Amino acid sequence: MNEIDIRKYAQLMQELNLTKLEFSVPEQTVRLERAAEAAAVQPVPAQAAEAPAAPAAADGHISVTSPMVGLFYAAPAESAEPYVSLGDRVKKGQTLCILEAMKLMNEICAEEDGVIAKICVTNGQMVDYGTELFQIRRDV
């Protein structure tokens, strides 16, 4: 078995979200494994991907920033409704969006109750660490 064949099987594992693959060829057994976390396609728990402490903007809004570099997704699927829209009331812990980083889907959740005052990025946009994603007006 050569390196090119092994790479083909590794690519197949990634495409099918497999964590283990074992097969035998004459006089050889090949076993490929990768960490289960790398194969996850479900969102990780919110605690693992919470944004840094949300600073209060000068006008009293809470700024929700990206905790990582990744792709911003406003909805759980291409044809689905977005998690939140402008003017929506949100509760602490409610999912606001998903950031995809290294094939992992990370839920970004609201840190406080409030109302979505501004959506700062567009669906499918690449964001950097610290990019402002939302402004939330605090509930009074």
C-alpha atoms as an extended CHARMM CRD file, in Angstrom:
* protein
*
       140  EXT
         1         1  MET       CA              0.0000000000        0.0000000000        0.0000000000  PROA      1               0.0000000000
         2         2  ASN       CA              1.4720000000        3.3520000000       -0.9890000000  PROA      2               0.0000000000
         3         3  GLU       CA              0.9960000000        6.8690000000        0.3650000000  PROA      3               0.0000000000
         4         4  ILE       CA             -1.3660000000        7.8960000000       -2.4550000000  PROA      4               0.0000000000
         5         5  ASP       CA             -3.7500000000        5.0310000000       -1.6120000000  PROA      5               0.0000000000
         6         6  ILE       CA             -3.6510000000        5.8880000000        2.0890000000  PROA      6               0.0000000000
         7         7  ARG       CA             -4.4540000000        9.5320000000        1.3070000000  PROA      7               0.0000000000
         8         8  LYS       CA             -7.4290000000        8.4280000000       -0.8240000000  PROA      8               0.0000000000
         9         9  TYR       CA             -8.7990000000        6.3970000000        2.0780000000  PROA      9               0.0000000000
        10        10  ALA       CA             -8.1990000000        9.2830000000        4.4880000000  PROA      10              0.0000000000
        11        11  GLN       CA            -10.1500000000       11.5940000000        2.1510000000  PROA      11              0.0000000000
        12        12  LEU       CA            -12.9630000000        9.0350000000        1.9870000000  PROA      12              0.0000000000
        13        13  MET       CA            -13.0410000000        8.9290000000        5.8020000000  PROA      13              0.0000000000
        14        14  GLN       CA            -13.3970000000       12.7030000000        5.9120000000  PROA      14              0.0000000000
        15        15  GLU       CA            -16.1620000000       12.7640000000        3.2910000000  PROA      15              0.0000000000
        16        16  LEU       CA            -18.1470000000       10.0660000000        5.1250000000  PROA      16              0.0000000000
        17        17  ASN       CA            -17.3470000000       11.4250000000        8.6180000000  PROA      17              0.0000000000
        18        18  LEU       CA            -15.7560000000        8.1310000000        9.6670000000  PROA      18              0.0000000000
        19        19  THR       CA            -13.4420000000        7.9580000000       12.6540000000  PROA      19              0.0000000000
        20        20  LYS       CA            -12.0340000000        4.4700000000       11.9150000000  PROA      20              0.0000000000
        21        21  LEU       CA            -11.3940000000        2.4500000000        8.7990000000  PROA      21              0.0000000000
        22        22  GLU       CA             -9.7170000000       -0.9450000000        8.6540000000  PROA      22              0.0000000000
        23        23  PHE       CA             -9.1900000000       -3.1140000000        5.6030000000  PROA      23              0.0000000000
        24        24  SER       CA             -6.9370000000       -5.9100000000        4.4660000000  PROA      24              0.0000000000
        25        25  VAL       CA             -5.0250000000       -6.3040000000        1.2520000000  PROA      25              0.0000000000
        26        26  PRO       CA             -2.8320000000       -9.3100000000        0.4990000000  PROA      26              0.0000000000
        27        27  GLU       CA             -0.3270000000       -9.6740000000        3.3340000000  PROA      27              0.0000000000
        28        28  GLN       CA             -1.2640000000       -6.3120000000        4.9080000000  PROA      28              0.0000000000
        29        29  THR       CA             -3.8750000000       -4.9000000000        7.2320000000  PROA      29              0.0000000000
        30        30  VAL       CA             -4.3370000000       -1.1400000000        7.2080000000  PROA      30              0.0000000000
        31        31  ARG       CA             -6.0990000000        0.6880000000       10.0000000000  PROA      31              0.0000000000
        32        32  LEU       CA             -6.7770000000        4.4500000000        9.8650000000  PROA      32              0.0000000000
        33        33  GLU       CA             -8.1690000000        6.3900000000       12.8180000000  PROA      33              0.0000000000
        34        34  ARG       CA             -8.8130000000       10.0210000000       13.5570000000  PROA      34              0.0000000000
        35        35  ALA       CA            -10.0790000000       11.8300000000       16.6240000000  PROA      35              0.0000000000
        36        36  ALA       CA            -13.8610000000       11.7210000000       17.0140000000  PROA      36              0.0000000000
        37        37  GLU       CA            -13.9180000000       15.4960000000       17.5600000000  PROA      37              0.0000000000
        38        38  ALA       CA            -12.5140000000       16.0650000000       14.0920000000  PROA      38              0.0000000000
        39        39  ALA       CA            -15.3790000000       14.0910000000       12.5520000000  PROA      39              0.0000000000
        40        40  ALA       CA            -18.1760000000       15.8210000000       14.4310000000  PROA      40              0.0000000000
        41        41  VAL       CA            -20.8270000000       17.4980000000       12.3090000000  PROA      41              0.0000000000
        42        42  GLN       CA            -23.2300000000       18.3180000000       15.0880000000  PROA      42              0.0000000000
        43        43  PRO       CA            -22.8300000000       21.6250000000       16.9050000000  PROA      43              0.0000000000
        44        44  VAL       CA            -20.6080000000       21.4400000000       19.9550000000  PROA      44              0.0000000000
        45        45  PRO       CA            -22.0780000000       22.4160000000       23.3200000000  PROA      45              0.0000000000
        46        46  ALA       CA            -22.4190000000       26.1630000000       23.6990000000  PROA      46              0.0000000000
        47        47  GLN       CA            -19.9660000000       26.2630000000       26.6130000000  PROA      47              0.0000000000
        48        48  ALA       CA            -17.1370000000       25.1360000000       24.3250000000  PROA      48              0.0000000000
        49        49  ALA       CA            -17.6620000000       27.9620000000       21.8420000000  PROA      49              0.0000000000
        50        50  GLU       CA            -18.8660000000       30.9100000000       23.8510000000  PROA      50              0.0000000000
        51        51  ALA       CA            -17.6560000000       34.2650000000       22.6610000000  PROA      51              0.0000000000
        52        52  PRO       CA            -15.3430000000       36.2750000000       24.8730000000  PROA      52              0.0000000000
        53        53  ALA       CA            -17.0350000000       38.4110000000       27.5040000000  PROA      53              0.0000000000
        54        54  ALA       CA            -19.3720000000       40.6890000000       25.5980000000  PROA      54              0.0000000000
        55        55  PRO       CA            -18.2630000000       44.2910000000       25.9810000000  PROA      55              0.0000000000
        56        56  ALA       CA            -20.9640000000       46.9070000000       26.3070000000  PROA      56              0.0000000000
        57        57  ALA       CA            -20.9560000000       49.3870000000       23.4560000000  PROA      57              0.0000000000
        58        58  ALA       CA            -21.0910000000       53.0980000000       24.2050000000  PROA      58              0.0000000000
        59        59  ASP       CA            -24.8090000000       53.1490000000       23.4300000000  PROA      59              0.0000000000
        60        60  GLY       CA            -25.5780000000       50.3630000000       25.9270000000  PROA      60              0.0000000000
        61        61  HSD       CA            -25.6380000000       47.4820000000       23.4600000000  PROA      61              0.0000000000
        62        62  ILE       CA            -23.8920000000       44.1840000000       24.0940000000  PROA      62              0.0000000000
        63        63  SER       CA            -21.4270000000       43.2870000000       21.3580000000  PROA      63              0.0000000000
        64        64  VAL       CA            -21.2760000000       39.5790000000       20.4540000000  PROA      64              0.0000000000
        65        65  THR       CA            -17.8950000000       38.8680000000       18.8680000000  PROA      65              0.0000000000
        66        66  SER       CA            -16.4200000000       35.8360000000       17.1690000000  PROA      66              0.0000000000
        67        67  PRO       CA            -14.3300000000       33.6150000000       19.4480000000  PROA      67              0.0000000000
        68        68  MET       CA            -12.5230000000       32.1010000000       16.4410000000  PROA      68              0.0000000000
        69        69  VAL       CA            -11.7730000000       32.3340000000       12.7460000000  PROA      69              0.0000000000
        70        70  GLY       CA            -14.4560000000       30.6010000000       10.6930000000  PROA      70              0.0000000000
        71        71  LEU       CA            -17.4880000000       30.7950000000        8.4290000000  PROA      71              0.0000000000
        72        72  PHE       CA            -20.5980000000       32.5110000000        9.8030000000  PROA      72              0.0000000000
        73        73  TYR       CA            -23.8940000000       30.7020000000        9.2730000000  PROA      73              0.0000000000
        74        74  ALA       CA            -27.1180000000       32.4270000000       10.2740000000  PROA      74              0.0000000000
        75        75  ALA       CA            -29.2180000000       29.2440000000       10.0100000000  PROA      75              0.0000000000
        76        76  PRO       CA            -28.7830000000       25.5470000000       10.8310000000  PROA      76              0.0000000000
        77        77  ALA       CA            -29.2440000000       24.5830000000        7.1530000000  PROA      77              0.0000000000
        78        78  GLU       CA            -29.2060000000       26.3150000000        3.7870000000  PROA      78              0.0000000000
        79        79  SER       CA            -33.0040000000       26.3250000000        3.3950000000  PROA      79              0.0000000000
        80        80  ALA       CA            -33.8190000000       26.8630000000        7.0870000000  PROA      80              0.0000000000
        81        81  GLU       CA            -34.9470000000       30.0620000000        8.7880000000  PROA      81              0.0000000000
        82        82  PRO       CA            -32.1430000000       32.0120000000       10.5100000000  PROA      82              0.0000000000
        83        83  TYR       CA            -31.6430000000       31.4900000000       14.2230000000  PROA      83              0.0000000000
        84        84  VAL       CA            -32.3720000000       35.1710000000       14.8620000000  PROA      84              0.0000000000
        85        85  SER       CA            -33.5040000000       38.2110000000       12.8920000000  PROA      85              0.0000000000
        86        86  LEU       CA            -33.3200000000       41.9230000000       13.5250000000  PROA      86              0.0000000000
        87        87  GLY       CA            -35.6870000000       42.8480000000       16.3680000000  PROA      87              0.0000000000
        88        88  ASP       CA            -35.9710000000       39.3040000000       17.7720000000  PROA      88              0.0000000000
        89        89  ARG       CA            -36.0040000000       38.9180000000       21.5390000000  PROA      89              0.0000000000
        90        90  VAL       CA            -33.3210000000       36.4770000000       22.7260000000  PROA      90              0.0000000000
        91        91  LYS       CA            -32.7060000000       34.7250000000       26.0180000000  PROA      91              0.0000000000
        92        92  LYS       CA            -29.3700000000       33.9630000000       27.6630000000  PROA      92              0.0000000000
        93        93  GLY       CA            -28.0280000000       30.7250000000       26.1770000000  PROA      93              0.0000000000
        94        94  GLN       CA            -30.1270000000       30.9410000000       22.9880000000  PROA      94              0.0000000000
        95        95  THR       CA            -28.2660000000       30.0570000000       19.7860000000  PROA      95              0.0000000000
        96        96  LEU       CA            -27.5820000000       33.1040000000       17.6260000000  PROA      96              0.0000000000
        97        97  CYS       CA            -25.5510000000       31.5240000000       14.8140000000  PROA      97              0.0000000000
        98        98  ILE       CA            -23.0440000000       28.8320000000       13.9200000000  PROA      98              0.0000000000
        99        99  LEU       CA            -19.3660000000       29.3230000000       13.1800000000  PROA      99              0.0000000000
       100       100  GLU       CA            -17.7130000000       26.5770000000       11.1550000000  PROA      100             0.0000000000
       101       101  ALA       CA            -14.0560000000       26.1290000000       11.9560000000  PROA      101             0.0000000000
       102       102  MET       CA            -12.0250000000       23.1510000000       10.7560000000  PROA      102             0.0000000000
       103       103  LYS       CA            -15.1770000000       21.2100000000        9.8050000000  PROA      103             0.0000000000
       104       104  LEU       CA            -16.6290000000       21.6760000000       13.3100000000  PROA      104             0.0000000000
       105       105  MET       CA            -19.9020000000       23.5130000000       13.7650000000  PROA      105             0.0000000000
       106       106  ASN       CA            -19.7480000000       25.7820000000       16.8310000000  PROA      106             0.0000000000
       107       107  GLU       CA            -22.9150000000       27.3410000000       18.2360000000  PROA      107             0.0000000000
       108       108  ILE       CA            -22.5850000000       30.9480000000       19.3700000000  PROA      108             0.0000000000
       109       109  CYS       CA            -25.0910000000       31.7560000000       22.1020000000  PROA      109             0.0000000000
       110       110  ALA       CA            -26.4550000000       34.9050000000       23.7050000000  PROA      110             0.0000000000
       111       111  GLU       CA            -24.6920000000       35.9100000000       26.9120000000  PROA      111             0.0000000000
       112       112  GLU       CA            -27.6590000000       37.9410000000       28.1890000000  PROA      112             0.0000000000
       113       113  ASP       CA            -31.3430000000       38.5080000000       27.5140000000  PROA      113             0.0000000000
       114       114  GLY       CA            -32.0660000000       41.2450000000       25.0120000000  PROA      114             0.0000000000
       115       115  VAL       CA            -33.2220000000       42.2420000000       21.5420000000  PROA      115             0.0000000000
       116       116  ILE       CA            -31.1790000000       41.8540000000       18.3430000000  PROA      116             0.0000000000
       117       117  ALA       CA            -30.3500000000       45.4680000000       17.4560000000  PROA      117             0.0000000000
       118       118  LYS       CA            -27.8850000000       44.7880000000       14.6370000000  PROA      118             0.0000000000
       119       119  ILE       CA            -26.6040000000       41.8370000000       12.6240000000  PROA      119             0.0000000000
       120       120  CYS       CA            -23.0830000000       42.8240000000       11.6180000000  PROA      120             0.0000000000
       121       121  VAL       CA            -22.1480000000       40.0200000000        9.1680000000  PROA      121             0.0000000000
       122       122  THR       CA            -23.7930000000       38.1520000000        6.3130000000  PROA      122             0.0000000000
       123       123  ASN       CA            -24.5130000000       34.4550000000        5.9130000000  PROA      123             0.0000000000
       124       124  GLY       CA            -21.4840000000       32.5420000000        4.6100000000  PROA      124             0.0000000000
       125       125  GLN       CA            -19.0510000000       35.3400000000        5.4530000000  PROA      125             0.0000000000
       126       126  MET       CA            -15.5760000000       34.4690000000        6.7300000000  PROA      126             0.0000000000
       127       127  VAL       CA            -14.9670000000       36.0930000000       10.1290000000  PROA      127             0.0000000000
       128       128  ASP       CA            -11.8360000000       36.5790000000       12.2000000000  PROA      128             0.0000000000
       129       129  TYR       CA            -11.3480000000       36.3150000000       15.9250000000  PROA      129             0.0000000000
       130       130  GLY       CA            -12.9910000000       39.3510000000       17.5270000000  PROA      130             0.0000000000
       131       131  THR       CA            -15.2200000000       40.2540000000       14.5460000000  PROA      131             0.0000000000
       132       132  GLU       CA            -18.4670000000       41.7670000000       15.7850000000  PROA      132             0.0000000000
       133       133  LEU       CA            -21.3280000000       39.4210000000       14.8590000000  PROA      133             0.0000000000
       134       134  PHE       CA            -24.3170000000       40.9910000000       16.6240000000  PROA      134             0.0000000000
       135       135  GLN       CA            -25.3230000000       43.8990000000       18.8070000000  PROA      135             0.0000000000
       136       136  ILE       CA            -27.9190000000       43.0680000000       21.4190000000  PROA      136             0.0000000000
       137       137  ARG       CA            -29.9030000000       45.7440000000       23.2240000000  PROA      137             0.0000000000
       138       138  ARG       CA            -30.2460000000       44.7760000000       26.8770000000  PROA      138             0.0000000000
       139       139  ASP       CA            -33.6810000000       44.1030000000       28.3150000000  PROA      139             0.0000000000
       140       140  VAL       CA            -34.4800000000       46.6670000000       30.9430000000  PROA      140             0.0000000000
